[in-house]
Amino acid sequence: MKSFLKNLFDLSFNNFVAIHIVRVTFILGCLVGVISAVYFGNELQSLPDYWTSALLVIGLPPILFIAFVAVLRVTLEMYVALVRIAENTTKLVEMKDSKEALPVMRDDQTE
């Protein structure tokens, strides 16, 4: 927890916290989706026609919830992929001039 808070308030932005935050964001997003689906289902019950409202209450809120969670998941996965690309690129740049680097990666290699 200490390192997370340290990384969160790191003004140099050398460490990425998005990977740690994305889990909580997804759980909160799912909760918002459930609350929205329940609210939307309750609002649909006020429709005048009984059969129309019954079909909408049974079918539409779960479909909207699944669509919302799918879009949220894909969006968060995209952010995670971008952060992982940035982390790996940072590691490659740091390794380039170090002794751990493969000879192929070094610029100073003579052929």
C-alpha positions in Angstrom: 0.0 0.0 0.0 2.9 2.3 0.8 4.5 1.9 -2.6 1.1 2.4 -4.3 0.6 5.7 -2.6 4.3 6.7 -3.3 3.8 5.9 -7.0 0.4 7.7 -7.1 2.0 10.9 -5.9 5.3 10.6 -7.8 5.6 13.8 -9.7 8.3 12.5 -12.0 5.8 10.0 -13.5 8.4 7.3 -13.7 6.2 4.5 -12.4 2.8 3.5 -13.8 -0.2 3.0 -11.5 -2.8 2.3 -14.1 -2.4 -1.5 -13.8 -3.2 -1.3 -10.1 -6.2 1.1 -10.5 -7.8 -0.8 -13.3 -9.1 -3.6 -11.1 -10.9 -1.2 -8.8 -12.2 0.8 -11.7 -13.7 -2.3 -13.3 -15.4 -3.3 -10.0 -16.8 0.2 -9.6 -18.0 0.2 -13.2 -19.8 -3.1 -12.7 -21.5 -1.7 -9.6 -22.6 1.4 -11.6 -23.9 -0.9 -14.3 -25.9 -3.0 -11.9 -27.4 0.1 -10.2 -28.2 1.6 -13.6 -29.9 -1.6 -14.8 -32.0 -1.9 -11.6 -33.0 1.8 -11.8 -33.8 1.5 -15.5 -35.8 -1.6 -14.8 -37.8 0.2 -12.2 -38.5 3.1 -14.5 -39.7 0.7 -17.2 -42.3 -0.6 -14.9 -44.2 2.7 -15.0 -45.0 2.2 -18.7 -48.8 2.0 -19.3 -48.9 -1.3 -21.2 -48.4 -4.3 -19.0 -46.9 -6.7 -21.6 -44.6 -4.1 -23.1 -43.2 -3.2 -19.7 -42.9 -6.8 -18.6 -40.9 -7.7 -21.7 -38.7 -4.6 -21.3 -38.1 -5.3 -17.6 -37.2 -8.9 -18.2 -35.1 -8.4 -21.4 -33.6 -4.9 -21.8 -31.8 -4.1 -18.6 -29.6 -7.3 -18.6 -28.7 -6.7 -22.2 -27.8 -3.1 -21.5 -25.8 -4.2 -18.5 -23.8 -6.8 -20.5 -23.2 -4.3 -23.3 -22.0 -1.7 -20.7 -19.6 -4.1 -19.0 -18.3 -5.3 -22.3 -17.4 -1.8 -23.5 -15.9 -1.0 -20.1 -13.8 -4.1 -20.1 -12.5 -3.5 -23.7 -11.7 0.1 -22.9 -9.8 -0.8 -19.7 -7.9 -3.6 -21.5 -6.8 -1.0 -24.1 -5.5 1.2 -21.4 -3.7 -1.7 -19.7 -2.1 -2.7 -23.1 -0.9 0.8 -23.7 0.6 1.0 -20.2 2.3 -2.3 -20.6 3.8 -1.2 -24.0 5.1 1.9 -22.3 6.6 -0.2 -19.4 8.3 -2.6 -21.9 9.6 0.2 -24.0 11.1 1.9 -20.9 12.8 -1.4 -20.0 14.2 -1.8 -23.5 15.6 1.7 -23.5 17.2 1.1 -20.1 18.6 -2.2 -21.2 20.0 -0.8 -24.5 23.2 0.5 -23.0 23.5 -1.8 -20.1 25.6 -5.0 -19.9 22.4 -7.1 -19.9 21.5 -6.1 -23.4 21.9 -8.5 -26.2 24.7 -7.6 -28.7 22.1 -7.1 -31.4 20.5 -4.3 -29.4 23.6 -2.2 -28.9 24.4 0.6 -31.3 28.2 0.5 -30.7 28.6 -3.0 -32.1 30.9 -3.2 -35.0 30.3 -5.6 -37.8 
